[in-house]
Amino acid sequence: MHNIRYNLIEDGSSLDEVIESVVARGPQENPVHILNLDDVVAKHRNWREKLPRVEPFYAVKCNDDSAIIRTLIALGAGFDCASKKEIEKVLKLGADPNKIIFAHTAKSVDSISYAKSCGINMMTFDGEIELDKIKGLHSDASLVLRIRYDSASAQVSLGKKFGCDPEHEAPRLLKHAKSLGLTVVGISFHVGSGNSDAESFYGAIKAARNLFNLATDLDFDLRLLDIGGGFPGDHDKPIDAFVKAVNLALQRYFPLKSGVRVIAEPGTYYVASAVTLVAHVQSKRVIRSPHGIISEIMYYLNDGMFGSFDWLNPRRYPPVVIPANRQLVRSRDHYSTTLWGPTCDSTDLIASGWMMEELQLGDFLVFDNMGAYGTVLATNFNGFPKPKVMVNVSRSTWDQLKLGKFDRRLKRRNH
């Protein structure tokens, strides 16, 4: 499967055994990402069962690992791409052009032409100049108007950069598209990344309904609603509240009899919990008071903010510690702890203020929920290596993915 190296796990084996195999090799220069494809498959099954009307178009920007993309292709998912390179990658791995939305409202001229040459027609817009570009380059495109609807709880308010005002700008843009003879097929929104307010989806879907009504008055036949991303994906963050809000809003404003196709652009939801990071302590510094009492211990890891960690997903709790020397008798005392990344940049701060037992050089630290954004944002700043990805999949999942059984089975269960 496109030169991806898979670590085949026998059914009944646990992720802990994989972690232990990494630890057994001893400290390495590269931190290790343990990617669990079974977790991605479980997320897909959960989505299709709880949101049967909403087709997932995975946001490639969140984690573009080829094994994840190939898995989602096998499961029948679509893809949200934001650039020519992302489109190239998913197509090369076997994605169907009809299951790709070019979900960037400020596209380059070259990327629009490339999308047309690949048969990708569905794309978003939020301004008049974008419509003018598309008219000249891809006049047969199926256009989706992106409106702004920000969740107050979102860590990243995407509406600052993308999405038009639904009340004042959107009607004008629809009229402009009509004057150009372009085809508008739907409305999209994104409530923001790191969103914790499930009810924001209800309000956004209601706002989209109003624009569907307006578009009808302009003789547009809208048949698509794109509810974007903003769904949580950590192990301890279920999507049940989001499911309830979305399903209630769809039932009220876009009932099944309306014939409207509903898609979404989940990213974090699919991959956050699929990756476990194994890093280690490569240096430490003990800070003492004038009286010689330890006030803080600082540790320098082989991974940091320029690698797996990013400011969008701050660590909320300490990692699991696996001692390098398990025979060493350790003190049970806890000290104020600071974890630094390996670079010479003082912003490379993973966490501070945690109370932890004293760590030793070579000790391993295991962080869960590391699959969203860390890999794609990682750099080689200061020459430090990016994480090495170790792809794991159970034998039963491997067999079913190869035979394409998952998607058909889910369809039978949903009908």
N, C-alpha and C positions, 0 to 999 in steps of 0.2 A: 504493500500500500504506500506507494510514492516514497520509498526509502525511509520510512519512519520506523525506528527501532522500538518494538513493543516488549515489555516485560510481562509475560503471560503468568498470571497468578492462578494457582489451583483453587477451585471453589472451596470455601471453608477457611481459606487463609485470611489473615487480617493485615491491615495496613501497618500495624505495629511490627510485623515481621519484616516488611519492606524497610521500615525505618531502621530497624536493628541491623539489617544488612548494610545500610549506608554507614551507620556508626561503626560497624566492625572493620571498615576500611581505614579508620582513623581520620584525623583532620586532613582535609584537602584544601587546595587553594580556592576552588569553586564552591560556593554554596549550592545546595541541591534542592530542586523543586520536584516533589513526588506528585505527579499528576495521576489522578485516579479517574479513568474514563467511566467506570461504573457509576461514579457520583454524577457525571454529566448525563448519563442515560437515565438515572433515577430522577434527576431534575426535569428532564424532558417528559417522562411519564407523568410526573406530578402535575406539570403544566397542562398537558393535554387532558388529564382527568378533571382538573379543577376549573380550567378555562377552555372548555371544548370549542367555543366559538372563535377563540382568538388564536390565529396562526402565529407562531413565533418566528421572527426574522432576527436571528442572532446578530448582536452588534459586534462586528469583527474587531473594532478598536479596543474592546475590553481585554481580549487575549486572543491573539491570532495564531496560536500554536496549530500546526498542521494536523496533529492528531485530533484536536478538538473539532476543527472544521470538518475533517473526514467523518468523524463520528456523527456530527449533526446532519451532514449530507445523507448518511445512511439512514438516519432517523426521519428524514423528510422535512427538516426545518428549512426556512429561508434565511436570507442574510441581508443585514443592513450594512452597506458599504459607504464609505465617505471619501474615497479617493480612487484614482486609477490603479494604484498598487494593490489596494485591498480587493478591487474587482478582479485584477489579474490573478491574485492568489487563489481566491475561491473558485474561479473558473478553471484554473489549472488543476485544482484538486477534485473537480468533477461537479461543481454546482450548476444548476439549471439557470440560465439567464432570466427565465420567467419568474424565478424565485429570489430575485435580487432587487432591492430598492436602493437607488442612489440617493441616500438620505443626507445630502449636504446642500444647503441653500445658497452657497457661494462657490460654485464649481468653476474650475478652470476651463478655458476653451478647449484645450487638448483632451481633458477628461470627458467632456460632453461628447466630443467627436468619437472618442474611444468607446464610450458606452453605446453609442448608436451602432458602431461597427460590430459590437458583440451581441447586438440584439437586446440590449437592456433598455427598456422603455420607461419604467416607472421611476420617477425622480421628483424631488421636492423643490419648492420655491417659496420665497417670502418677500420678494421685491420686484419692482417693475423692470429694472435693468436685467435681472436674472431671466425674466420672461423674454425680454428682447434678445438675449444671447441664445436662449433655447429655440426661439423662433428661427433664427438664422442657421442653427447647427443641427437641431433635432426636432423639427416641427411636428413629427408624428408621436412625440413622447406623450405618455400618460402622466399628467401632472398632479401632484398632491400639494395643496396649500398648507404650509405650516403656520400655525397660530401660536401666540405666546400664552402660556398658562402656567405660571410658576407656583410651586409649592413653597410655602413659607418655611418649611422644615428642611428643604433640600440643602445639602452641603455645597452643591455647585448649581447656581441658578443659570441655566443655559439660555433663558429668555433675555439675558443681558446682551447676548450676541445673535441669537437666532429666534425667529418667529415674529410674525406681524401682530399688531393689535387686532383682536377679533372683531371689535365693534366698529372701528373707524377705518383701519387700513385694509382689512380683508375684503370688504365690499368693493373698494376701489380696484384692488388687484384682480378680483374676479371679473370685473367689467373690462379691465385692460386685457386680460387673457382672452376674453370674448372678442374684443376688437381685433386681436391678432389672429383669430381663428384657431387658437390652441385648444387642446382637450384637457380639461380639468376633471379628474376622476374621483378626488377625495380630499379629505381634511386630515392633517396630522398635528400632533402636539407632543411635547416632552415636559413633564412636570419638574424635571431636574434630577441630577445624580445624587445618590445618598439620601433619597427622600424617605421620610418616616411617616408621612401623613397619607394614609390610604384614601381618605375622603377627597383628596385633591383630584383623584381620577374621576370621581363622580361629577365634580364641578366642571372638569375639562370636557368630559363627554357631553354634558349638557350644553356647554358653549359650542361644541362642534355641531350639535343638532340644530342650533339656531342658524348656523352657516349653511347647513344642508338645505334648510328651508329657503334661505335667500338665494342659493344657487339654482334652486328649482325655478324661482321667479325669473332668473336670467337664462333659462332654457339649458342649464347644465344638468346632466344626469349623473349625479355623484353616486358611486357604488362602493367606495372604500373609506374606511375609518382606520387610521393608524394611531394607536394610543401610546406609542413611544416606549421608553424605558423608565427606570426609576424603581425597579423591584429589588428588594433585598435578596442576598444570596448566601449569607453566613449560615453555619449549621444552626445557630441559635436564633435565627430571624426568619420565622415562617411567613409565608405570603397569604395566609388565610384571610386576614383583614382586607388585603388588597383584592383578593378574589371576590369577596363579598361586595365591595364597593363597585368593582368593574361589572360584575354580573348583574347587580341591581340596576346600574345605570344603563347597561345595554338592554335589559328587559324593558325599561321604561322608555328610552329614547330611540333605540335601534332594535326593536323586537325582531325575532327570526323572520317573520313574514315580510319585513322591509326589504329583504334580499341584499342588505349591505354586508360586504365582506369586511371582517375585522382582523387586523394584524397588530403586532406589537414588536418592539425592538429591545427585548431583554438582553442584557450583557452580564452584569454582575450576578444576576440570579442564576445563570447557567454555570458559572465557573468559579465564583468566590470560594466555595467550600471544596472544590475539586483539587486544590493544590495545597500541599503541606510543605513548608520550608524547613530544611535541616541546615542550620548554621553552627559555627563553633566560636569559642572564645580564643582569640589569638594574642590578646594582651590585656593587661589590667593595671589599674592604678588605685592605690588606697589613699584616701584623704583623711588626715587626722586633725583633731583639734590641737591647740597649744599644749594641752595636757596629755596628748598621746592617745586620746580616745578616737576610735574610728567613727567618723561622721558620715562618710559616703564611700562607696566603692564604684569605680567606673570601669566598665569593660568595653573592649574594642572587638567587634565581631568581624567576620569575613563577608558580611552583607550589611546593607544599610539603605539610606534614603535614595541613593543613586543606583540602587539595585532593586531588590524585591519590595522594599517598603516605599510607600508614597503618602503624601500629605492627605490624600482623599480618604485613606483608610487607617486612621490612627489606631494603634494597639490599645485595647481596652483592658487587657489583663496579661499577667506574666506568662511566658512560655513554659512548656514542659522541659525540665532539665534532665539530660542523660549524662551522668558523670563519665568522664574518660577513664578514671580509675575507680572502679566500683568497690575495691577493697579498702580504699582510703577512708579512715574514720573522720567524719566531718562534724563541725560544730552545728548545733541547731539554732544558733543566734541568727537573727535577721538584721540586715543593714539596708539603709537607703541606697538604692541602686540606680545607676545610669547606664544605659546601653547605647554605645556609639557605633556608627558604621566605620568602615576601614579608611575612608578618604581623609584628606587633610582639611576638609571644609567643616567649619564648626556648626553648620546647619545640618550636618549629617547625624542628626540625633533621633534615635529610634524611640526611646522612652526614658523618663526620669521619675524618681519619686517612688518607684515600686519598692516594697520591703521584701527582700529575698535573702535566702541563705547564701553564704559566700561561695562563689564559683571559682574553679581552678582553670588554669590554662588547658585548652584542649577539650573542655566540657562542651557537650552538644546542647543546643537549644532548638526546640521544635515548636514552630509557630503554625497554627491552623488558619484556615480561611484566607489563604494568600493568593488566590487565583485571579483576582480582578486587578487589572492595570499594572501591577508591579513589573511583569515581564516586558510589556510593550513600552513602558516608560524607562526601563533600565538603560544605563549608559556604561561606557568604559572609562568614566572619569577617573583620573589619576592612574589609569592603566589597570584598575582592578577588574577581574573577569565578571561577566554576567552569570547568573545562575545556570547550572546545568540541569536540563529537564529530563526526568526519568519517567517515561510513560508506562503506566500500569493498567492492565485490564484483566478481568477474570476470564477463565476459559469459556464459560457459558455465554458471557456477553460477547466475547470475540466470535464465537460460532454464530450467534444470532445476528450480529451486525453484518457478518460476511454473507449470510443468507437473506438479509433484508427482512427479517421477521418482525422486528419491533413495530414498524410503522403500520403494517397490515393488522397486527394484533390490536394496536390502539384504536384503529378505525373500527374494528368489530366491536370493541368494548364501548365506544362512544355512540354507537348506533344501536 
